Amino acid sequence: MARPLIISDCDGVLLEFARPFTHYLDSVHGLTLKLTSFALAGNIHDRAGQPVPAADFPGLLDGFFATHMALQPPVAGAVDALAQLARSADIVILTNIADHHAEVRTRELAARGMPYRVIGNHGPKGGPIKALLEEFQPSSAVFIDDLPPHHSSAAALTPHVHRLHMVAEHELRHLIPEARDAHARIDDWADALPHIQTLIGA
């Protein structure tokens, strides 16, 4: 019998990103992250206050995941919420992370009580979501992400999937704009859990 499928982003939804990444930039590179706009690449500055070129951002992000992923704590309520949902649904973590980091991320999540399949992705998520639906043939599906473009991508390719916009990190909530293609916006797992349980009939 088909089970529901929950497809969740990781950074900013299951694991904290902003504070660990800020610590990494400061301690390793002597850089600061000023959360003043919805664009991480444009918010990184050197000690003199000069913005770091956008071309340097991919390397900084890759370095963070290579050396500091273990410092990312779970978002409040995420571990317990997923554990409850896993009783009646399949869970897949769809994260925009380089392929060579996906295996480490799988281990790190499992060590934190989230032993779920991890898929590394590049770019829009509509395509991978569609592929997962074809693989699982779920009775229903829920997609959770903090970035509006991914909800638009999902809406275009898998319009029947329920799209939940969640910005679990307080530092980022005022920066990320409304996801117009999401069905709902819930930022705390305590409130998201009953919402999802109702959707999947748990």
Backbone as a chain_set.jsonl record, in Angstrom:
{"seq": "MARPLIISDCDGVLLEFARPFTHYLDSVHGLTLKLTSFALAGNIHDRAGQPVPAADFPGLLDGFFATHMALQPPVAGAVDALAQLARSADIVILTNIADHHAEVRTRELAARGMPYRVIGNHGPKGGPIKALLEEFQPSSAVFIDDLPPHHSSAAALTPHVHRLHMVAEHELRHLIPEARDAHARIDDWADALPHIQTLIGA", "coords": {"N": [[0.851, -1.197, 0.0], [0.555, 2.204, -0.86], [2.391, 4.833, 0.663], [2.313, 8.113, 2.188], [4.489, 10.77, 1.042], [7.115, 12.756, 2.167], [9.012, 15.45, 1.3], [11.775, 17.169, 2.093], [13.666, 20.162, 2.452], [16.981, 20.922, 3.741], [19.058, 22.781, 4.984], [18.302, 25.48, 7.031], [15.792, 24.538, 7.396], [15.781, 21.942, 8.52], [18.329, 21.816, 9.669], [20.284, 24.29, 11.363], [21.678, 27.064, 9.666], [22.562, 29.774, 9.247], [23.873, 30.874, 11.624], [26.007, 28.928, 12.143], [27.373, 29.168, 9.669], [28.115, 31.841, 9.689], [29.877, 31.808, 11.862], [31.863, 30.14, 10.797], [32.8, 31.693, 8.594], [33.94, 33.863, 9.97], [35.825, 32.685, 11.773], [37.501, 31.125, 10.165], [38.066, 32.532, 7.807], [38.141, 35.216, 8.422], [36.0, 36.849, 7.778], [32.834, 38.588, 7.587], [29.302, 38.118, 7.974], [26.634, 39.892, 6.946], [23.385, 40.091, 7.475], [21.439, 41.518, 5.595], [20.003, 41.481, 3.29], [18.238, 39.43, 0.876], [20.306, 37.539, -0.139], [22.939, 35.709, 0.125], [25.498, 35.747, -1.026], [26.023, 38.433, -1.559], [26.214, 39.531, 0.913], [28.486, 39.044, 2.355], [31.391, 40.256, 3.886], [34.696, 41.706, 4.09], [37.173, 42.436, 6.67], [37.514, 45.13, 6.414], [35.123, 46.006, 5.625], [34.455, 45.73, 3.006], [32.627, 44.293, 0.331], [32.734, 40.825, -0.431], [33.705, 39.395, -3.512], [31.172, 38.018, -5.598], [31.9, 35.789, -6.99], [33.529, 34.404, -5.272], [31.916, 33.141, -3.511], [30.841, 30.428, -3.979], [33.115, 28.812, -3.4], [33.557, 29.417, -0.7], [31.208, 28.433, 0.442], [31.415, 25.724, -0.2], [33.683, 25.09, 1.265], [32.703, 25.441, 3.844], [30.78, 23.355, 4.072], [32.498, 21.245, 3.81], [34.128, 21.29, 6.077], [32.747, 22.231, 8.346], [30.201, 21.205, 8.663], [29.467, 19.514, 10.709], [28.964, 21.202, 12.793], [26.446, 22.185, 12.594], [23.518, 22.589, 14.237], [20.393, 20.835, 14.898], [17.305, 22.285, 13.827], [14.948, 23.677, 16.066], [12.648, 21.345, 17.213], [12.586, 19.845, 14.871], [13.699, 17.215, 14.708], [12.037, 15.597, 16.35], [9.562, 16.042, 15.122], [9.9, 14.968, 12.51], [10.398, 12.326, 13.208], [7.929, 11.547, 14.213], [6.353, 11.873, 11.918], [7.521, 10.002, 10.258], [6.461, 7.624, 11.026], [4.247, 7.107, 9.531], [4.804, 7.936, 6.982], [7.001, 8.17, 4.128], [10.226, 9.67, 4.088], [12.274, 12.0, 2.495], [15.258, 13.799, 2.1], [15.874, 16.583, 0.306], [18.371, 18.381, -0.84], [20.224, 21.258, -1.758], [23.205, 20.689, -2.298], [26.618, 19.964, -2.886], [27.443, 16.979, -4.688], [29.539, 15.447, -3.574], [29.342, 16.031, -0.928], [27.009, 14.939, -0.038], [26.978, 12.351, 1.058], [28.31, 12.697, 3.505], [26.554, 14.483, 4.687], [24.33, 12.826, 4.974], [25.255, 11.08, 6.971], [25.682, 12.917, 9.054], [23.099, 13.92, 9.541], [21.835, 11.551, 10.337], [23.232, 11.042, 12.688], [22.174, 12.972, 14.266], [19.672, 12.149, 14.764], [18.062, 11.96, 12.532], [17.632, 9.812, 10.376], [17.453, 9.647, 7.379], [16.951, 9.272, 3.831], [19.123, 11.064, 1.702], [19.293, 13.379, -0.908], [21.449, 14.955, -3.033], [21.297, 18.03, -4.738], [21.206, 20.284, -7.577], [20.389, 23.504, -8.381], [16.981, 24.29, -9.504], [14.236, 22.568, -7.872], [12.049, 21.227, -8.84], [12.266, 19.202, -10.829], [13.723, 16.997, -9.55], [11.797, 16.463, -7.556], [9.621, 15.592, -9.069], [10.761, 13.257, -10.114], [11.047, 11.764, -7.755], [8.387, 11.371, -7.071], [7.585, 9.712, -9.147], [9.134, 7.514, -8.531], [8.323, 6.719, -5.893], [5.539, 6.713, -6.003], [3.527, 7.904, -4.268], [0.761, 8.097, -1.891], [0.072, 10.637, -1.201], [1.745, 13.833, -1.175], [4.147, 16.047, 0.308], [5.999, 18.989, 0.124], [8.711, 20.714, 1.508], [10.34, 23.743, 1.993], [12.633, 26.522, 2.285], [13.113, 28.471, 0.391], [11.66, 30.614, -1.963], [11.924, 30.31, -4.897], [12.163, 27.538, -5.27], [9.678, 26.567, -4.599], [8.185, 27.618, -6.655], [9.277, 26.225, -8.802], [8.524, 23.625, -8.118], [5.75, 23.917, -8.212], [5.339, 24.3, -10.922], [6.061, 21.859, -12.104], [5.06, 19.794, -10.529], [2.254, 20.214, -9.643], [0.294, 19.168, -7.938], [1.437, 18.522, -5.551], [1.611, 19.312, -2.128], [2.806, 22.359, -1.022], [4.868, 23.614, 1.351], [6.003, 26.462, 2.802], [8.713, 27.118, 4.746], [10.612, 28.943, 6.968], [12.782, 28.376, 9.116], [14.778, 29.532, 10.63], [15.184, 32.216, 12.752], [16.725, 34.474, 12.191], [16.581, 34.814, 9.472], [13.986, 35.143, 8.667], [12.826, 37.645, 8.168], [14.043, 38.371, 5.881], [13.59, 36.679, 3.728], [11.429, 36.599, 1.047], [7.831, 36.358, 0.473], [6.639, 33.194, -0.541], [5.011, 32.874, -3.254], [4.028, 30.747, -4.66], [3.684, 28.75, -2.863], [1.57, 26.711, -0.8], [1.156, 27.175, 1.873], [2.511, 28.982, 4.683], [4.521, 28.247, 7.28], [6.555, 28.57, 10.009], [7.534, 27.273, 12.265], [8.263, 24.087, 13.627], [6.602, 23.002, 15.546], [4.096, 23.959, 14.903], [3.948, 23.213, 12.276], [3.925, 20.423, 12.25], [1.27, 19.298, 13.079], [-0.166, 20.364, 10.926], [0.952, 19.077, 8.675], [0.446, 16.432, 9.377], [-2.329, 16.361, 9.215], [-2.65, 16.733, 6.479], [-1.541, 14.397, 5.377], [-3.085, 12.494, 6.487], [-2.368, 11.344, 8.897]], "CA": [[0.0, 0.0, 0.0], [1.353, 3.427, -0.968], [2.467, 5.716, 1.815], [2.601, 9.51, 1.847], [5.901, 11.116, 0.877], [7.499, 14.094, 2.602], [10.287, 15.859, 0.714], [12.163, 18.358, 2.858], [14.969, 20.807, 2.365], [17.764, 20.698, 4.956], [19.573, 24.003, 5.603], [17.268, 26.463, 7.326], [14.532, 23.838, 7.651], [16.104, 20.877, 9.479], [19.565, 22.196, 10.357], [20.605, 25.715, 11.342], [22.724, 27.395, 8.701], [23.064, 31.145, 9.326], [24.855, 31.055, 12.692], [27.234, 28.165, 11.885], [28.083, 29.707, 8.511], [28.723, 33.092, 10.158], [31.04, 31.415, 12.678], [32.882, 29.626, 9.873], [33.388, 32.81, 7.849], [34.754, 34.672, 10.876], [36.931, 31.951, 12.381], [38.393, 30.539, 9.17], [38.451, 33.465, 6.747], [38.154, 36.603, 8.859], [34.941, 37.549, 7.061], [31.591, 38.769, 8.327], [28.057, 37.95, 7.221], [25.647, 40.889, 7.347], [22.109, 39.657, 6.942], [20.668, 42.718, 5.279], [19.205, 41.27, 2.086], [18.029, 38.032, 0.521], [21.373, 37.129, -1.055], [24.112, 35.463, 0.948], [26.729, 36.118, -1.725], [26.246, 39.873, -1.474], [26.231, 39.961, 2.31], [29.745, 38.674, 2.993], [32.315, 41.381, 3.824], [35.969, 41.517, 4.767], [37.305, 43.227, 7.894], [37.441, 46.548, 6.057], [33.748, 46.305, 5.247], [34.268, 45.599, 1.563], [31.947, 43.043, -0.031], [33.51, 39.778, -1.089], [33.152, 39.137, -4.845], [30.211, 36.917, -5.679], [32.591, 34.611, -7.527], [34.183, 33.69, -4.177], [30.92, 32.512, -2.636], [30.776, 28.956, -4.074], [34.236, 28.213, -2.696], [33.324, 29.568, 0.735], [30.138, 27.51, 0.824], [31.955, 24.375, -0.286], [34.568, 24.923, 2.409], [31.87, 25.296, 5.04], [30.217, 22.013, 4.128], [33.591, 20.275, 3.923], [34.811, 21.302, 7.379], [31.948, 22.697, 9.475], [28.852, 20.66, 8.668], [29.218, 18.893, 12.01], [28.587, 22.235, 13.763], [25.075, 22.634, 12.338], [22.564, 21.92, 15.123], [19.042, 20.713, 14.349], [16.325, 23.321, 14.106], [14.076, 23.272, 17.171], [11.452, 20.566, 16.903], [12.661, 19.117, 13.603], [13.973, 15.789, 14.907], [10.839, 14.946, 16.87], [8.494, 16.122, 14.125], [10.143, 13.989, 11.455], [10.242, 10.99, 13.778], [6.502, 11.257, 14.263], [5.847, 11.754, 10.557], [8.079, 8.79, 9.65], [5.649, 6.463, 11.385], [3.22, 6.845, 8.519], [5.196, 8.497, 5.686], [8.399, 8.104, 3.721], [10.847, 10.991, 4.162], [13.486, 12.182, 1.706], [15.841, 15.128, 2.237], [16.331, 17.087, -0.995], [19.167, 19.538, -0.434], [21.152, 21.777, -2.761], [24.539, 20.512, -1.756], [27.441, 19.249, -3.862], [27.316, 15.528, -4.586], [30.559, 14.867, -2.706], [28.996, 16.294, 0.467], [25.732, 14.308, 0.293], [27.195, 11.196, 1.94], [28.604, 13.229, 4.839], [25.298, 15.037, 5.209], [23.509, 11.693, 5.393], [25.769, 10.623, 8.265], [25.473, 13.961, 10.065], [21.683, 13.929, 9.885], [21.539, 10.333, 11.094], [23.809, 11.207, 14.023], [21.307, 13.901, 14.989], [18.342, 11.559, 14.915], [17.293, 12.059, 11.297], [18.245, 8.808, 9.504], [16.641, 9.6, 6.163], [17.657, 9.341, 2.555], [19.518, 12.411, 1.297], [19.59, 13.557, -2.321], [22.101, 16.216, -3.36], [20.676, 18.63, -5.916], [21.784, 21.52, -8.099], [19.387, 24.3, -9.077], [15.566, 24.128, -9.16], [13.935, 21.258, -7.29], [10.863, 20.611, -9.434], [12.63, 17.974, -11.521], [13.937, 15.907, -8.59], [10.532, 16.126, -6.894], [8.869, 14.789, -10.025], [11.391, 11.939, -10.172], [10.717, 11.054, -6.521], [6.987, 10.955, -7.162], [7.542, 8.563, -10.048], [9.753, 6.394, -7.835], [7.571, 6.276, -4.726], [4.093, 6.611, -6.275], [2.926, 8.069, -2.94], [-0.673, 8.396, -1.792], [0.05, 12.103, -1.171], [3.111, 14.316, -1.025], [4.347, 17.381, 0.866], [7.342, 19.526, -0.125], [9.017, 21.757, 2.486], [11.569, 24.45, 1.621], [12.633, 27.916, 2.737], [13.362, 29.411, -0.702], [10.526, 30.741, -2.888], [12.079, 29.756, -6.252], [11.956, 26.09, -5.306], [8.231, 26.345, -4.601], [7.728, 27.913, -8.016], [9.704, 25.1, -9.624], [7.665, 22.491, -7.781], [4.401, 24.201, -8.686], [5.311, 24.179, -12.376], [6.227, 20.473, -12.553], [4.276, 18.861, -9.699], [1.29, 21.12, -9.005], [-0.567, 18.503, -6.956], [2.172, 18.367, -4.288], [1.392, 20.412, -1.191], [4.069, 23.084, -0.86], [4.917, 24.316, 2.632], [7.127, 27.395, 2.918], [9.17, 27.192, 6.128], [11.886, 29.613, 7.254], [12.876, 27.996, 10.521], [15.761, 30.345, 11.325], [14.646, 33.545, 13.05], [17.559, 35.519, 11.584], [16.317, 34.924, 8.045], [12.554, 35.254, 8.355], [12.474, 38.968, 7.642], [14.759, 38.599, 4.631], [13.089, 35.826, 2.644], [10.104, 37.07, 0.644], [6.732, 35.406, 0.403], [6.664, 32.21, -1.631], [3.66, 32.979, -3.799], [3.595, 29.457, -5.19], [3.496, 27.802, -1.763], [0.191, 26.644, -0.305], [1.099, 27.663, 3.254], [3.76, 29.433, 5.302], [4.604, 27.919, 8.703], [7.982, 28.637, 10.284], [7.91, 26.475, 13.429], [7.869, 22.691, 13.497], [5.492, 22.707, 16.452], [2.859, 24.25, 14.168], [3.968, 22.511, 10.992], [3.641, 19.001, 12.433], [-0.156, 18.961, 12.923], [-0.58, 20.741, 9.564], [1.356, 18.007, 7.775], [-0.271, 15.218, 9.76], [-3.671, 16.451, 8.648], [-2.539, 16.57, 5.03], [-1.231, 13.012, 5.009], [-4.016, 11.605, 7.155], [-1.692, 10.615, 9.971]], "C": [[0.884, 1.243, 0.0], [1.27, 4.254, 0.306], [2.636, 7.156, 1.34], [4.105, 9.719, 1.746], [6.125, 12.555, 1.318], [8.894, 14.382, 2.067], [10.681, 17.173, 1.368], [13.549, 18.862, 2.487], [15.706, 20.561, 3.681], [18.183, 22.005, 5.631], [18.461, 25.026, 5.79], [15.903, 25.86, 7.569], [14.736, 22.743, 8.702], [17.348, 21.194, 10.295], [19.754, 23.705, 10.284], [21.755, 25.955, 10.371], [23.353, 28.756, 8.979], [24.143, 31.307, 10.394], [26.118, 30.214, 12.483], [28.045, 28.71, 10.713], [28.774, 31.02, 8.877], [29.969, 32.799, 10.979], [32.185, 30.934, 11.795], [33.576, 30.768, 9.132], [34.341, 33.615, 8.727], [35.996, 33.927, 11.334], [37.947, 31.442, 11.364], [38.92, 31.579, 8.184], [38.524, 34.929, 7.188], [37.126, 37.45, 8.139], [33.701, 37.661, 7.934], [30.401, 38.57, 7.39], [27.04, 38.933, 7.773], [24.325, 40.542, 6.681], [21.202, 40.866, 6.714], [19.828, 42.574, 4.021], [19.134, 39.79, 1.782], [19.035, 37.615, -0.55], [22.637, 36.936, -0.241], [25.389, 35.962, 0.282], [27.026, 37.609, -1.596], [26.37, 40.392, -0.064], [27.518, 39.618, 3.044], [30.757, 39.803, 2.787], [33.633, 41.029, 4.515], [36.039, 42.45, 5.971], [37.193, 44.722, 7.629], [36.038, 46.953, 5.628], [33.475, 46.198, 3.759], [33.599, 44.269, 1.231], [32.875, 42.073, -0.741], [32.896, 39.513, -2.461], [32.244, 37.913, -4.87], [30.865, 35.64, -6.178], [33.27, 33.791, -6.438], [33.198, 32.87, -3.345], [30.865, 30.996, -2.769], [31.902, 28.26, -3.326], [34.08, 28.292, -1.188], [32.264, 28.584, 1.214], [30.633, 26.071, 0.812], [32.881, 24.101, 0.896], [33.805, 24.731, 3.706], [31.345, 23.874, 5.159], [31.307, 20.955, 4.306], [34.142, 20.187, 5.338], [33.923, 21.62, 8.58], [30.517, 22.167, 9.508], [28.473, 20.069, 10.025], [28.78, 19.903, 13.063], [27.171, 22.749, 13.553], [24.101, 21.901, 13.266], [21.199, 21.786, 14.459], [18.194, 21.931, 14.711], [15.388, 22.801, 15.2], [12.853, 22.525, 16.666], [11.539, 19.682, 15.681], [12.816, 17.614, 13.807], [12.714, 15.059, 15.346], [9.718, 14.943, 15.835], [8.686, 15.085, 13.028], [9.984, 12.571, 11.971], [8.767, 10.6, 13.85], [5.928, 11.05, 12.867], [6.32, 10.46, 9.901], [7.3, 7.538, 10.014], [4.655, 6.11, 10.289], [3.591, 7.362, 7.138], [6.662, 8.209, 5.4], [8.958, 9.53, 3.708], [12.133, 10.987, 3.345], [13.957, 13.614, 1.89], [16.435, 15.527, 0.887], [17.051, 18.401, -0.749], [20.115, 19.97, -1.535], [22.551, 21.815, -2.172], [25.328, 19.698, -2.772], [27.385, 17.747, -3.61], [28.318, 14.927, -3.606], [30.318, 15.163, -1.23], [27.744, 15.526, 0.904], [25.909, 13.132, 1.248], [27.49, 11.655, 3.369], [27.339, 13.789, 5.474], [24.377, 13.927, 5.685], [23.94, 11.209, 6.767], [25.495, 11.643, 9.363], [24.004, 14.024, 10.5], [21.318, 12.71, 10.721], [22.056, 10.45, 12.528], [22.963, 12.13, 14.892], [19.88, 13.389, 15.117], [17.458, 11.679, 13.693], [17.891, 11.12, 10.243], [17.49, 8.613, 8.195], [17.513, 9.693, 4.916], [17.921, 10.8, 2.181], [19.84, 12.409, -0.195], [20.23, 14.927, -2.501], [21.548, 16.744, -4.672], [21.424, 19.886, -6.328], [20.67, 22.279, -8.821], [17.969, 24.008, -8.636], [15.244, 22.699, -8.727], [12.721, 20.566, -7.906], [11.164, 19.283, -10.1], [12.873, 16.815, -10.58], [12.662, 15.504, -7.848], [9.696, 15.241, -7.806], [9.429, 13.382, -10.109], [11.073, 11.115, -8.921], [9.271, 10.579, -6.522], [6.847, 9.732, -8.063], [8.12, 7.324, -9.369], [8.869, 5.836, -6.734], [6.093, 6.014, -5.012], [3.308, 6.793, -4.964], [1.426, 8.349, -3.004], [-0.903, 9.901, -1.737], [1.482, 12.552, -0.946], [3.13, 15.746, -0.511], [5.802, 17.777, 0.608], [7.559, 20.71, 0.803], [10.335, 22.415, 2.104], [11.466, 25.886, 2.085], [12.768, 28.926, 1.604], [12.215, 29.444, -1.714], [10.75, 30.153, -4.276], [11.846, 28.249, -6.334], [10.465, 25.744, -5.27], [7.656, 26.62, -5.986], [8.085, 26.772, -8.958], [8.824, 23.882, -9.38], [6.255, 22.692, -8.309], [4.283, 23.985, -10.188], [5.313, 22.725, -12.825], [5.394, 19.46, -11.772], [3.209, 19.65, -8.943], [0.426, 20.479, -7.926], [0.136, 18.268, -5.624], [1.905, 19.564, -3.389], [2.735, 21.059, -0.877], [4.007, 23.958, 0.393], [6.178, 25.169, 2.702], [7.487, 27.521, 4.395], [10.536, 27.866, 6.195], [12.108, 29.445, 8.75], [13.866, 28.839, 11.317], [15.248, 31.769, 11.506], [15.416, 34.643, 12.327], [17.199, 35.777, 10.126], [14.863, 35.216, 7.694], [12.176, 36.587, 7.734], [13.13, 39.237, 6.294], [14.158, 37.835, 3.456], [11.668, 36.236, 2.289], [9.064, 35.959, 0.617], [6.917, 34.457, -0.782], [5.252, 32.136, -2.204], [3.126, 31.651, -4.343], [3.505, 28.374, -4.127], [2.028, 27.823, -1.333], [0.057, 27.247, 1.095], [2.487, 28.107, 3.695], [3.677, 29.142, 6.798], [6.085, 27.805, 9.044], [8.447, 27.787, 11.452], [7.414, 25.046, 13.263], [6.717, 22.323, 14.421], [4.151, 22.949, 15.77], [2.794, 23.478, 12.852], [3.567, 21.054, 11.14], [2.156, 18.67, 12.306], [-0.702, 19.312, 11.532], [-0.269, 19.607, 8.592], [0.614, 16.717, 8.096], [-1.691, 15.218, 9.205], [-3.644, 16.198, 7.14], [-2.348, 15.113, 4.621], [-2.139, 12.002, 5.703], [-3.395, 10.792, 8.256], [-2.5, 10.716, 11.269]], "O": [[1.845, 1.329, 0.764], [0.217, 4.358, 0.936], [3.058, 7.388, 0.207], [4.892, 8.946, 2.293], [5.408, 13.462, 0.894], [9.841, 13.646, 2.346], [9.99, 18.18, 1.21], [14.472, 18.085, 2.244], [15.118, 20.047, 4.632], [17.717, 22.308, 6.73], [17.769, 25.392, 4.84], [14.958, 26.571, 7.909], [13.963, 22.631, 9.653], [17.413, 20.875, 11.482], [19.429, 24.33, 9.275], [22.682, 25.151, 10.272], [24.578, 28.875, 8.949], [25.22, 31.825, 10.102], [27.218, 30.746, 12.634], [29.275, 28.714, 10.762], [29.89, 31.282, 8.427], [30.996, 33.459, 10.817], [33.343, 31.284, 12.024], [34.805, 30.802, 9.054], [35.421, 34.003, 8.284], [37.099, 34.471, 11.292], [39.133, 31.339, 11.676], [40.079, 31.519, 7.772], [38.928, 35.789, 6.405], [37.349, 38.639, 7.91], [33.542, 36.918, 8.902], [30.482, 38.817, 6.187], [26.629, 38.827, 8.929], [24.171, 40.684, 5.468], [20.331, 41.183, 7.523], [19.023, 43.452, 3.714], [19.875, 38.99, 2.355], [18.678, 37.371, -1.703], [23.336, 37.905, 0.054], [26.258, 36.531, 0.942], [28.194, 37.995, -1.529], [26.609, 41.583, 0.136], [27.629, 39.877, 4.243], [30.965, 40.258, 1.662], [33.68, 40.175, 5.4], [35.083, 43.169, 6.261], [36.821, 45.49, 8.517], [35.796, 48.116, 5.303], [32.385, 46.538, 3.299], [33.965, 43.233, 1.787], [33.704, 42.475, -1.557], [31.674, 39.415, -2.568], [32.529, 36.901, -4.231], [30.436, 34.539, -5.833], [33.56, 32.613, -6.644], [33.603, 32.006, -2.566], [30.843, 30.314, -1.745], [31.679, 27.232, -2.686], [34.427, 27.352, -0.473], [32.411, 27.972, 2.272], [30.31, 25.29, 1.707], [32.865, 23.007, 1.461], [34.212, 23.949, 4.566], [31.45, 23.255, 6.218], [31.064, 19.897, 4.886], [34.579, 19.118, 5.762], [34.294, 21.318, 9.714], [29.705, 22.636, 10.306], [27.313, 20.116, 10.436], [28.278, 19.514, 14.118], [26.736, 23.657, 14.26], [23.881, 20.702, 13.094], [20.881, 22.549, 13.547], [18.359, 22.523, 15.777], [15.078, 21.61, 15.241], [12.12, 23.01, 15.805], [10.661, 18.847, 15.463], [12.137, 16.826, 13.15], [12.362, 14.023, 14.781], [9.006, 13.948, 15.691], [7.737, 14.396, 12.654], [9.489, 11.702, 11.253], [8.407, 9.454, 13.58], [5.111, 10.155, 12.655], [5.606, 9.883, 9.08], [7.463, 6.499, 9.375], [4.269, 4.951, 10.14], [2.793, 7.25, 6.208], [7.461, 8.027, 6.318], [8.253, 10.478, 3.361], [12.97, 10.094, 3.48], [13.152, 14.545, 1.842], [17.369, 14.896, 0.391], [16.415, 19.42, -0.481], [20.742, 19.129, -2.179], [23.006, 22.824, -1.632], [24.767, 18.835, -3.447], [27.293, 17.299, -2.467], [27.981, 13.991, -2.881], [31.006, 14.615, -0.369], [27.447, 15.47, 2.098], [25.091, 12.932, 2.146], [26.984, 11.074, 4.329], [27.089, 13.586, 6.662], [23.708, 14.081, 6.707], [23.102, 10.954, 7.631], [25.118, 11.274, 10.475], [23.709, 14.165, 11.686], [20.579, 12.82, 11.699], [21.395, 10.01, 13.469], [23.034, 12.069, 16.12], [18.985, 14.125, 15.533], [16.241, 11.521, 13.789], [18.575, 11.572, 9.325], [16.952, 7.536, 7.937], [18.66, 10.137, 4.964], [17.05, 11.657, 2.326], [20.569, 11.545, -0.682], [19.627, 15.945, -2.161], [21.353, 15.979, -5.617], [22.17, 20.474, -5.546], [20.074, 21.758, -9.764], [17.755, 23.531, -7.521], [15.893, 21.745, -9.158], [12.399, 19.437, -7.535], [10.397, 18.332, -9.953], [12.297, 15.744, -10.771], [12.471, 14.326, -7.544], [9.126, 14.247, -7.357], [8.671, 12.414, -10.167], [10.853, 9.907, -9.013], [8.972, 9.495, -6.021], [6.073, 8.823, -7.765], [7.651, 6.21, -9.604], [8.68, 4.623, -6.641], [5.465, 5.192, -4.345], [2.514, 5.928, -4.596], [0.899, 8.779, -4.03], [-1.945, 10.39, -2.173], [2.337, 11.751, -0.569], [2.26, 16.553, -0.838], [6.719, 16.991, 0.846], [6.717, 21.603, 0.891], [11.338, 21.728, 1.912], [10.37, 26.417, 2.261], [12.562, 30.12, 1.821], [11.843, 28.405, -2.26], [9.828, 29.534, -4.807], [11.382, 27.745, -7.357], [10.044, 24.741, -5.846], [6.742, 25.926, -6.432], [7.285, 26.396, -9.815], [8.429, 23.192, -10.32], [5.631, 21.75, -8.799], [3.244, 23.536, -10.674], [4.655, 22.377, -13.806], [5.06, 18.394, -12.29], [3.266, 19.738, -7.716], [-0.122, 21.186, -7.081], [-0.506, 17.855, -4.658], [1.966, 20.707, -3.841], [3.689, 20.374, -0.507], [3.217, 24.898, 0.486], [7.292, 24.645, 2.663], [6.675, 27.974, 5.201], [11.494, 27.42, 5.562], [11.674, 30.274, 9.55], [13.807, 28.862, 12.547], [14.918, 32.446, 10.532], [14.826, 35.634, 11.896], [17.485, 36.854, 9.601], [14.55, 35.505, 6.539], [11.301, 36.648, 6.87], [12.807, 40.225, 5.635], [14.216, 38.298, 2.316], [10.789, 36.221, 3.151], [9.389, 34.777, 0.725], [7.301, 34.871, -1.876], [4.403, 31.41, -1.687], [1.915, 31.464, -4.466], [3.276, 27.208, -4.446], [1.339, 28.831, -1.487], [-0.999, 27.761, 1.464], [3.5, 27.666, 3.153], [2.852, 29.726, 7.501], [6.798, 27.017, 8.424], [9.651, 27.593, 11.62], [6.29, 24.816, 12.817], [5.938, 21.422, 14.109], [3.182, 22.233, 16.023], [1.712, 23.133, 12.378], [2.93, 20.5, 10.245], [1.803, 17.822, 11.485], [-1.594, 18.633, 11.024], [-1.115, 19.22, 7.785], [0.2, 15.992, 7.191], [-2.192, 14.18, 8.773], [-4.522, 15.525, 6.601], [-2.926, 14.656, 3.636], [-1.98, 10.794, 5.527], [-3.832, 9.675, 8.532], [-2.095, 10.165, 12.292]]}, "num_chains": 1, "name": "protein.A"}
